[in-house]
Amino acid sequence: MLGCAAAPVQEMSDARQAIQAAQAAGAERFAENEYQEAKRLLDLAERQLDQHRYKRARRTALSAREQAILSREIAQESAESSEVP
């Protein structure tokens, strides 16, 4: 069964957790575009997963995770700079 890719369960979970962390950091407020892109990519990965397009779903989930991390970092930096008097 060469060429058969397994469902990217871990990558999907990692992306969801990264999005939750971004949301907790205030990404919806401070990094709205990046946060929404992460969510869009996760939705796309879920559709690809449903279609058994596992390699694409894996790549898309990894991109969603990266985008979520970026949005979290932006949100944290923005929140920190807004606290400075």
C-alpha positions as CSV (number, residue, x, y, z in Angstrom):
1,M,0.0,0.0,0.0
2,L,2.7,2.5,-0.9
3,G,1.5,6.0,-1.5
4,C,-1.4,5.7,0.9
5,A,-1.3,8.6,3.3
6,A,-2.7,8.3,6.8
7,A,-5.2,10.9,8.1
8,P,-3.2,13.8,9.6
9,V,-4.8,13.5,13.0
10,Q,-1.9,15.1,14.9
11,E,-1.5,18.0,12.5
12,M,-5.2,18.8,12.7
13,S,-5.1,18.7,16.5
14,D,-2.0,20.9,16.6
15,A,-3.7,23.4,14.3
16,R,-6.8,23.5,16.5
17,Q,-4.7,24.0,19.6
18,A,-2.7,26.8,18.0
19,I,-5.9,28.5,17.0
20,Q,-7.3,28.2,20.5
21,A,-4.0,29.6,22.0
22,A,-4.2,32.5,19.5
23,Q,-7.8,33.2,20.5
24,A,-6.8,33.2,24.2
25,A,-4.0,35.7,23.4
26,G,-6.5,38.1,21.9
27,A,-5.7,37.4,18.2
28,E,-9.3,38.1,17.2
29,R,-8.7,41.7,18.3
30,F,-5.0,42.3,17.8
31,A,-4.3,40.1,14.7
32,E,-7.7,39.7,13.1
33,N,-6.5,39.1,9.5
34,E,-3.9,36.5,10.5
35,Y,-6.3,34.8,12.9
36,Q,-9.1,34.6,10.3
37,E,-6.6,33.2,7.8
38,A,-5.6,30.4,10.3
39,K,-9.3,29.6,10.8
40,R,-9.9,29.6,7.1
41,L,-7.0,27.2,6.5
42,L,-8.2,24.9,9.2
43,D,-11.7,24.8,7.7
44,L,-10.1,24.0,4.3
45,A,-8.0,21.2,5.9
46,E,-11.1,19.7,7.4
47,R,-12.8,19.7,4.0
48,Q,-9.8,18.1,2.5
49,L,-9.7,15.5,5.3
50,D,-13.4,14.7,4.6
51,Q,-12.5,14.2,1.0
52,H,-9.7,11.8,2.0
53,R,-7.1,14.2,0.5
54,Y,-4.7,13.5,3.4
55,K,-1.5,14.9,2.0
56,R,-3.2,18.2,1.1
57,A,-5.0,18.2,4.5
58,R,-1.7,17.7,6.3
59,R,0.0,20.6,4.4
60,T,-3.0,22.9,4.9
61,A,-3.2,22.0,8.7
62,L,0.5,22.8,9.0
63,S,-0.1,26.2,7.3
64,A,-3.1,26.8,9.6
65,R,-0.9,26.1,12.6
66,E,1.9,28.4,11.4
67,Q,-0.7,31.2,10.7
68,A,-2.2,30.7,14.2
69,I,1.2,30.9,15.8
70,L,1.9,34.1,13.9
71,S,-1.4,35.6,15.0
72,R,-0.8,34.7,18.6
73,E,2.7,36.3,18.5
74,I,1.3,39.5,17.0
75,A,-1.5,39.6,19.6
76,Q,0.9,39.1,22.4
77,E,3.2,41.8,21.2
78,S,0.2,44.2,20.7
79,A,-1.2,43.4,24.1
80,E,2.2,44.0,25.7
81,S,2.7,47.3,23.9
82,S,-0.7,48.5,24.8
83,E,0.1,48.0,28.5
84,V,3.1,50.2,28.4
85,P,2.2,53.7,29.7
